[in-house]
Amino acid sequence: MRWVWRALAGLAVLVLILVIGVMLIPTERIARLAADQFEKATGRALHIEGEVSPRFWPVLGIKTGPVTIANAAWSDSATPLFAADSVTIELSASALLGGDVKILGIASQRPRLQLERSKSGEANWEFQPEPVATPDGAGDTAPAVNAPAGPTAFTLERGLISGATLRYIDHGTGQDLVLDGVDAEISIPDFTGPFTLNARAVASGQPLSISAEGGVFSAFADGRVVPLTLDLTIGQNRIGFVGRGGWAPRAAEGALTASLSDIPALGAALGTAVSAPPTGFGADRLSVTGQVMLDEKGALYLRGAEIIADNNRLLGDLDLSQGEARPKISGNLRADALEFAGLAGGGGSPGPGGGAAGGMQARGWPRDHIDVSALGLVDANISLAANSVDLGVVKFGETRFMLTVDRARAVFDLRQLAAYGGAVSGEFVVNGRGGLSVGGNLSLVGLDVAPLMQDLAGWDRMITKASLNLKFLGVGNSIDEIMRSLKGDGSLTLGKGELRGLDIAGMLRRLDTSYVGEGQKTIFDGIAGTFTILDGNLTTSDLSLVAPYLTASGAGRIGLGDRDLDMRLRPTAFPGGGEGTGGVMVPLRITGSWADPTYRLDLEAIAREKMEAEAKAAEERLKQEAKEAEARAKAELEAKLKSELGIEAAAEESLQDAAKRRAREAVSQEAGRLLEGILGGN
């Protein structure tokens, strides 16, 4: 960029040659001479078409026809770096006579500027002058490149650009930004003094303006760091900087103030569609202040940062670096109380039956669209510590977690999370790649169930401590869709407590379902079970409850999406409990919505189970009678064989084996008698 200023100064010096030359030399030769001098100074071809007209009154100057400056050799674009229908330069004649270049004004008609950065980082606005041959020995010459020198001293009272078009293309990142209607004014009253720049433009339909003031223009033109003040506005957003800056190499440090109350306009100006953030993330107010530093690689370091997002205030340090596909933010933040009720939908306002701040509807979950498109703008690796966090649906106490964002997928690694008198640990994931999904692997220990269920569902009848292990995944763009799609599994353990509004033991004693309502309760020693979740329905088959006067097993479904339930409990009252229940077992059916469940004793199940029990008993009786008849027949057979044939079974010997044994003995005895007769006859 140093050569840009050199080119500007060289072009101004050429004006004097042109003004004098047009009176003596044809305009075509004048234009060719100026183009040759510009190319030697910058290494780029300059084309001046049409007539070159001098101006002597009221000031000395020159006006050209169409002008173009060639693009970099590595660019494959046919569009030049700069093009204008005409360029007018006005000089101070008296200053020229004194040997100074004092530019009174530079103006261009319909200028077009195309800035490009290659994949390797080369910029097409960085000029390289042509090498100059220097003597080498006797009569020989060897090419050598001039060492960089400071720009020629000049002043510019007023430089104007009106109705320009500026296009910036980054071939490395794919960014393509176009500024239309660019009006700019630059003033350099003293080459070694301060300079100012004011510009306005339109970027993707968003108004943009910038004001800059710098000190010691000669040093800034040479790339060195100078005092610098910037004020940038995009839509309703405003970014200010007061400090020092330079561009060779790129460097800046100073105070940053940013008011980003119009995020969609900022995204549109940068060529990215971004929705307004939810409440708590800057829906009404978003500001950033701190000390910022910029290094030569383009990385930003924000120290002592204060971030105000609606009612939230965060402090800490942040680093912003350019990744392969998108910027990356790293840092550490801390806060007192954080409110993110907007994540729950429903505007963050409490609804009927929905808890103190959950925004729940009595018979449904919020259906507000949850927009997480901002996750795709940057990658992140941020640690956050807060004294409390309100997510609208649930609330947490002291919180410590690590947030990692990679390609629109955010992972919350929960290092410390106090919640409802207990603690939560594990991992929670928000995935914004191609839609929205949430999931996690969480362990919850010692949570107070009543306030938790009040926030989740507006239901506070369970007074106990809970421990829960949960794996889950839900897909959808609202809480309602996510709850209806949930799948996963887990286990639940409840300690001693009470279930208000339901007296199970009273129902069993009186076989009366009226033991429901205010003043009724079931005291228990513990509840435990495992469950699976599929399509927003939680099912369990091994729920167990132990209470002072009863036990119960349970199975059924809890609709997490529809907020309903269909559970069957099989409670058994202990004998002698209170009024003497005698071991009564009556299945209890609980159905309906969470807001208004229905309780009924399953008498049909009692009759069915009684019939099944009687049938089983009858079957056992028949089996027993058959065994007894078989035993009697066997005994009668043994007695008859013994009396008639002399067959008697030995211990652990069947009648069949005894008969075979007796037959063998008889055959053996008869064979012996026959053998004796034969031998005696001889």
BELCOR-V597298 format. One record per residue. N is the residue number from 0. RES is the residue in three letters. NEAR is the number of other C-alpha atoms within 12 Angstrom. Layout:
n: (N	N)
res: (RES	RES)
near: (NEAR	NEAR)
//
This chain:
n: (0	1	2	3	4	5	6	7	8	9	10	11	12	13	14	15	16	17	18	19	20	21	22	23	24	25	26	27	28	29	30	31	32	33	34	35	36	37	38	39	40	41	42	43	44	45	46	47	48	49	50	51	52	53	54	55	56	57	58	59	60	61	62	63	64	65	66	67	68	69	70	71	72	73	74	75	76	77	78	79	80	81	82	83	84	85	86	87	88	89	90	91	92	93	94	95	96	97	98	99	100	101	102	103	104	105	106	107	108	109	110	111	112	113	114	115	116	117	118	119	120	121	122	123	124	125	126	127	128	129	130	131	132	133	134	135	136	137	138	139	140	141	142	143	144	145	146	147	148	149	150	151	152	153	154	155	156	157	158	159	160	161	162	163	164	165	166	167	168	169	170	171	172	173	174	175	176	177	178	179	180	181	182	183	184	185	186	187	188	189	190	191	192	193	194	195	196	197	198	199	200	201	202	203	204	205	206	207	208	209	210	211	212	213	214	215	216	217	218	219	220	221	222	223	224	225	226	227	228	229	230	231	232	233	234	235	236	237	238	239	240	241	242	243	244	245	246	247	248	249	250	251	252	253	254	255	256	257	258	259	260	261	262	263	264	265	266	267	268	269	270	271	272	273	274	275	276	277	278	279	280	281	282	283	284	285	286	287	288	289	290	291	292	293	294	295	296	297	298	299	300	301	302	303	304	305	306	307	308	309	310	311	312	313	314	315	316	317	318	319	320	321	322	323	324	325	326	327	328	329	330	331	332	333	334	335	336	337	338	339	340	341	342	343	344	345	346	347	348	349	350	351	352	353	354	355	356	357	358	359	360	361	362	363	364	365	366	367	368	369	370	371	372	373	374	375	376	377	378	379	380	381	382	383	384	385	386	387	388	389	390	391	392	393	394	395	396	397	398	399	400	401	402	403	404	405	406	407	408	409	410	411	412	413	414	415	416	417	418	419	420	421	422	423	424	425	426	427	428	429	430	431	432	433	434	435	436	437	438	439	440	441	442	443	444	445	446	447	448	449	450	451	452	453	454	455	456	457	458	459	460	461	462	463	464	465	466	467	468	469	470	471	472	473	474	475	476	477	478	479	480	481	482	483	484	485	486	487	488	489	490	491	492	493	494	495	496	497	498	499	500	501	502	503	504	505	506	507	508	509	510	511	512	513	514	515	516	517	518	519	520	521	522	523	524	525	526	527	528	529	530	531	532	533	534	535	536	537	538	539	540	541	542	543	544	545	546	547	548	549	550	551	552	553	554	555	556	557	558	559	560	561	562	563	564	565	566	567	568	569	570	571	572	573	574	575	576	577	578	579	580	581	582	583	584	585	586	587	588	589	590	591	592	593	594	595	596	597	598	599	600	601	602	603	604	605	606	607	608	609	610	611	612	613	614	615	616	617	618	619	620	621	622	623	624	625	626	627	628	629	630	631	632	633	634	635	636	637	638	639	640	641	642	643	644	645	646	647	648	649	650	651	652	653	654	655	656	657	658	659	660	661	662	663	664	665	666	667	668	669	670	671	672	673	674	675	676	677	678	679	680	681)
res: (MET	ARG	TRP	VAL	TRP	ARG	ALA	LEU	ALA	GLY	LEU	ALA	VAL	LEU	VAL	LEU	ILE	LEU	VAL	ILE	GLY	VAL	MET	LEU	ILE	PRO	THR	GLU	ARG	ILE	ALA	ARG	LEU	ALA	ALA	ASP	GLN	PHE	GLU	LYS	ALA	THR	GLY	ARG	ALA	LEU	HIS	ILE	GLU	GLY	GLU	VAL	SER	PRO	ARG	PHE	TRP	PRO	VAL	LEU	GLY	ILE	LYS	THR	GLY	PRO	VAL	THR	ILE	ALA	ASN	ALA	ALA	TRP	SER	ASP	SER	ALA	THR	PRO	LEU	PHE	ALA	ALA	ASP	SER	VAL	THR	ILE	GLU	LEU	SER	ALA	SER	ALA	LEU	LEU	GLY	GLY	ASP	VAL	LYS	ILE	LEU	GLY	ILE	ALA	SER	GLN	ARG	PRO	ARG	LEU	GLN	LEU	GLU	ARG	SER	LYS	SER	GLY	GLU	ALA	ASN	TRP	GLU	PHE	GLN	PRO	GLU	PRO	VAL	ALA	THR	PRO	ASP	GLY	ALA	GLY	ASP	THR	ALA	PRO	ALA	VAL	ASN	ALA	PRO	ALA	GLY	PRO	THR	ALA	PHE	THR	LEU	GLU	ARG	GLY	LEU	ILE	SER	GLY	ALA	THR	LEU	ARG	TYR	ILE	ASP	HIS	GLY	THR	GLY	GLN	ASP	LEU	VAL	LEU	ASP	GLY	VAL	ASP	ALA	GLU	ILE	SER	ILE	PRO	ASP	PHE	THR	GLY	PRO	PHE	THR	LEU	ASN	ALA	ARG	ALA	VAL	ALA	SER	GLY	GLN	PRO	LEU	SER	ILE	SER	ALA	GLU	GLY	GLY	VAL	PHE	SER	ALA	PHE	ALA	ASP	GLY	ARG	VAL	VAL	PRO	LEU	THR	LEU	ASP	LEU	THR	ILE	GLY	GLN	ASN	ARG	ILE	GLY	PHE	VAL	GLY	ARG	GLY	GLY	TRP	ALA	PRO	ARG	ALA	ALA	GLU	GLY	ALA	LEU	THR	ALA	SER	LEU	SER	ASP	ILE	PRO	ALA	LEU	GLY	ALA	ALA	LEU	GLY	THR	ALA	VAL	SER	ALA	PRO	PRO	THR	GLY	PHE	GLY	ALA	ASP	ARG	LEU	SER	VAL	THR	GLY	GLN	VAL	MET	LEU	ASP	GLU	LYS	GLY	ALA	LEU	TYR	LEU	ARG	GLY	ALA	GLU	ILE	ILE	ALA	ASP	ASN	ASN	ARG	LEU	LEU	GLY	ASP	LEU	ASP	LEU	SER	GLN	GLY	GLU	ALA	ARG	PRO	LYS	ILE	SER	GLY	ASN	LEU	ARG	ALA	ASP	ALA	LEU	GLU	PHE	ALA	GLY	LEU	ALA	GLY	GLY	GLY	GLY	SER	PRO	GLY	PRO	GLY	GLY	GLY	ALA	ALA	GLY	GLY	MET	GLN	ALA	ARG	GLY	TRP	PRO	ARG	ASP	HIS	ILE	ASP	VAL	SER	ALA	LEU	GLY	LEU	VAL	ASP	ALA	ASN	ILE	SER	LEU	ALA	ALA	ASN	SER	VAL	ASP	LEU	GLY	VAL	VAL	LYS	PHE	GLY	GLU	THR	ARG	PHE	MET	LEU	THR	VAL	ASP	ARG	ALA	ARG	ALA	VAL	PHE	ASP	LEU	ARG	GLN	LEU	ALA	ALA	TYR	GLY	GLY	ALA	VAL	SER	GLY	GLU	PHE	VAL	VAL	ASN	GLY	ARG	GLY	GLY	LEU	SER	VAL	GLY	GLY	ASN	LEU	SER	LEU	VAL	GLY	LEU	ASP	VAL	ALA	PRO	LEU	MET	GLN	ASP	LEU	ALA	GLY	TRP	ASP	ARG	MET	ILE	THR	LYS	ALA	SER	LEU	ASN	LEU	LYS	PHE	LEU	GLY	VAL	GLY	ASN	SER	ILE	ASP	GLU	ILE	MET	ARG	SER	LEU	LYS	GLY	ASP	GLY	SER	LEU	THR	LEU	GLY	LYS	GLY	GLU	LEU	ARG	GLY	LEU	ASP	ILE	ALA	GLY	MET	LEU	ARG	ARG	LEU	ASP	THR	SER	TYR	VAL	GLY	GLU	GLY	GLN	LYS	THR	ILE	PHE	ASP	GLY	ILE	ALA	GLY	THR	PHE	THR	ILE	LEU	ASP	GLY	ASN	LEU	THR	THR	SER	ASP	LEU	SER	LEU	VAL	ALA	PRO	TYR	LEU	THR	ALA	SER	GLY	ALA	GLY	ARG	ILE	GLY	LEU	GLY	ASP	ARG	ASP	LEU	ASP	MET	ARG	LEU	ARG	PRO	THR	ALA	PHE	PRO	GLY	GLY	GLY	GLU	GLY	THR	GLY	GLY	VAL	MET	VAL	PRO	LEU	ARG	ILE	THR	GLY	SER	TRP	ALA	ASP	PRO	THR	TYR	ARG	LEU	ASP	LEU	GLU	ALA	ILE	ALA	ARG	GLU	LYS	MET	GLU	ALA	GLU	ALA	LYS	ALA	ALA	GLU	GLU	ARG	LEU	LYS	GLN	GLU	ALA	LYS	GLU	ALA	GLU	ALA	ARG	ALA	LYS	ALA	GLU	LEU	GLU	ALA	LYS	LEU	LYS	SER	GLU	LEU	GLY	ILE	GLU	ALA	ALA	ALA	GLU	GLU	SER	LEU	GLN	ASP	ALA	ALA	LYS	ARG	ARG	ALA	ARG	GLU	ALA	VAL	SER	GLN	GLU	ALA	GLY	ARG	LEU	LEU	GLU	GLY	ILE	LEU	GLY	GLY	ASN)
near: (29	32	33	29	33	34	37	30	36	29	40	39	37	33	42	36	28	37	34	24	24	29	18	14	17	19	28	23	22	33	35	25	27	35	31	24	30	36	27	27	36	36	30	31	31	31	33	33	27	21	23	36	30	31	25	20	12	13	21	32	37	41	35	36	26	26	33	31	35	32	31	29	24	18	25	17	19	15	23	30	37	36	30	33	25	30	38	35	41	40	41	31	26	16	20	25	13	10	15	23	36	37	42	33	32	35	32	35	27	27	33	33	34	35	34	37	29	25	18	14	18	22	26	38	32	28	31	30	28	23	18	17	15	15	12	11	8	8	9	10	12	14	13	14	17	17	11	20	19	25	29	31	31	37	37	37	28	27	31	30	32	29	26	31	31	34	29	28	31	24	24	20	21	19	22	23	28	30	34	31	28	31	31	31	29	31	32	35	27	26	31	23	24	28	33	30	32	29	31	31	31	31	31	26	22	28	27	34	32	30	27	30	29	36	30	27	38	32	30	35	37	28	28	26	27	32	29	33	31	30	30	30	33	34	30	24	30	30	31	31	34	29	29	30	36	32	25	22	19	23	28	35	29	29	31	35	30	34	31	34	29	28	35	28	29	34	29	26	32	28	23	24	20	23	25	28	30	34	31	33	33	30	27	23	27	33	32	36	31	32	29	33	32	31	23	18	19	21	24	30	30	34	28	25	29	30	34	30	30	27	25	31	29	35	29	29	29	34	31	28	27	24	21	15	20	25	25	30	30	30	30	28	32	31	28	22	26	34	36	33	34	38	36	41	33	31	27	30	25	28	29	24	28	36	31	30	35	41	37	39	34	27	26	32	34	38	24	25	26	34	33	34	31	31	32	31	31	29	30	33	28	30	31	35	32	31	25	27	32	34	32	38	39	35	37	34	27	29	32	31	30	31	30	30	32	29	27	29	31	33	31	33	28	30	24	28	35	31	33	31	24	27	29	35	30	27	30	31	31	38	32	28	24	18	24	30	33	35	31	30	25	29	31	34	28	26	32	30	37	27	32	35	31	34	36	37	41	35	31	26	30	30	29	32	33	35	32	32	28	31	27	33	32	34	29	32	30	30	39	30	29	35	36	31	30	32	30	28	27	26	29	30	31	33	28	25	27	31	33	24	27	31	33	47	45	32	32	40	31	20	24	21	28	23	26	26	20	13	15	21	24	36	30	31	25	30	32	30	29	27	30	31	30	26	26	32	30	36	30	30	22	24	29	28	35	31	29	24	31	38	33	36	28	30	30	29	33	32	31	34	34	32	34	28	29	29	33	31	34	35	36	32	34	24	20	15	21	16	17	18	24	18	22	29	33	38	35	36	30	30	25	21	26	32	27	21	23	25	29	29	32	27	20	15	21	20	16	15	18	16	14	14	15	14	14	14	14	14	14	14	14	14	14	14	14	14	14	14	14	14	14	14	14	18	18	15	22	25	18	16	20	19	12	11	17	19	27	26	24	16	9	10	15	18	25	19	17	23	23	17	20	22	17	15	16	17	14	14	14	14	14	14	14	14	14	13	12	11	10	9	8	7)
//
